[in-house]
Amino acid sequence: MKTVESEVMEAVEWDELSFSLTPTRSMYMAECDLGGEWRPGELIPFGDLSISPAAGVLNYGQGVFEGMKAYRSAKDRIVLFRPERNARRFQASAERLCIPPLPEEIFMNAVLSTVGDNIDFVPPLGKGSLYIRPVVWGTGPVLGVQPAPSYTFVVYVSPVGPYFKGGMRLLHLEVTKQFHRAAPRGTGNAKAIGNYAASLYPLKLAKAKGFDEILYLNASDEACVEEVGSANLFILSDGVLKTPALDGSILPGVTRDSVIQLARERLNMEVRETQVSVSDVAQADEVFCTGTAAVITPIGEITTEEGHNVITDSVGPVSRKLYDLLTGIQKEELEDPFGWVTPLEVY
Ligand SMILES: *Cc1c(COP(=O)(O)O)cnc(C)c1O
């Protein structure tokens, strides 16, 4: 183990890491038949899978995923952040896609053992994190549109660098009426793979116009904003923090929930989960988006069909405070009164 570890330490260029895939030693795999029980799986070498061209996921998109991070903390140990929330959301997403939900113990075991077996791929403190990707697919063959007869659960990991290199940068979002992310009572509140396939084309057009991301409106009447591609949105107006209420088409982010609690309990702020209009965003004092990958990323400008609005050209004090609190707890530099940080057993 020691020799392998030092080989990896030399092979990975920690300073060159970006948010992209670096293959690691192993991945976890478990299987389940329709209506059947999930059987505990095992670690296997990281590599390609062999599945039928008639697999449910390949033809009808039956799949859901999660995104989490493991990182070295200031206490010189490896930690996860609120992993049980991801386990539960993974179950809820699976249910919506007619995939047998995975028991929480198998999920946690899979995550811990995959991180443990690839522990030497966790970047040094401050150089990034080990991104964890749990994913489940309908892998059994189907021809007609129906749930696949069997399912495969995989956890793979990859070292990643900070999402935005060179520190915090203010994003410029496009508010589009050309596309919607999620329909009312659709799959917007599930981390369903198809949601992301549908987001690629709108994002490609937005990027070609020079925007960083899209701010999506609600599909029913476009009266309020929902979220940013793959991150939740917050605005600060007159000292009140507001975020769009979870109405069924917004993904319930773990970072979103953490920021709400930090603002209420550590900054004694009023937080409202409510409707947020485009003009609320344009007139806000601070705007930021949240997610496991994005952490807390400030937004400086939005452009709507009516025109361009500058919100701010610097990171606001509340955004900065929330960022410092969240990342301080995550890195174990600050006390964790919520019990959010889960240390990995020492391997
Ligand atoms: C994953 C995701 C988020 C952020 O969720 P976190 O649990 O904070 O990582 C927000 N919106 C969408 C659409 C997502 O897929």
PDBQT file of the ligand as one rigid body, heavy atoms in Angstrom, charges set to zero:
ROOT
HETATM    1  C1  LIG A 401     -26.715  18.681  -7.745  1.00  0.00    +0.000 C 
HETATM    2  C2  LIG A 401     -27.528  19.866  -8.077  1.00  0.00    +0.000 A 
HETATM    3  C3  LIG A 401     -27.613  20.989  -7.232  1.00  0.00    +0.000 A 
HETATM    4  C4  LIG A 401     -26.754  21.157  -6.007  1.00  0.00    +0.000 C 
HETATM    5  O1  LIG A 401     -26.987  20.194  -5.037  1.00  0.00    +0.000 OA
HETATM    6  P1  LIG A 401     -25.892  19.960  -3.891  1.00  0.00    +0.000 P 
HETATM    7  O2  LIG A 401     -26.495  18.858  -3.079  1.00  0.00    +0.000 OA
HETATM    8  O3  LIG A 401     -25.761  21.219  -3.138  1.00  0.00    +0.000 OA
HETATM    9  O4  LIG A 401     -24.636  19.566  -4.582  1.00  0.00    +0.000 OA
HETATM   10  C5  LIG A 401     -28.490  22.008  -7.584  1.00  0.00    +0.000 A 
HETATM   11  N1  LIG A 401     -29.237  21.944  -8.713  1.00  0.00    +0.000 NA
HETATM   12  C6  LIG A 401     -29.171  20.885  -9.546  1.00  0.00    +0.000 A 
HETATM   13  C7  LIG A 401     -30.028  20.876 -10.759  1.00  0.00    +0.000 C 
HETATM   14  C8  LIG A 401     -28.308  19.829  -9.261  1.00  0.00    +0.000 A 
HETATM   15  O5  LIG A 401     -28.225  18.809 -10.106  1.00  0.00    +0.000 OA
ENDROOT
TORSDOF 0
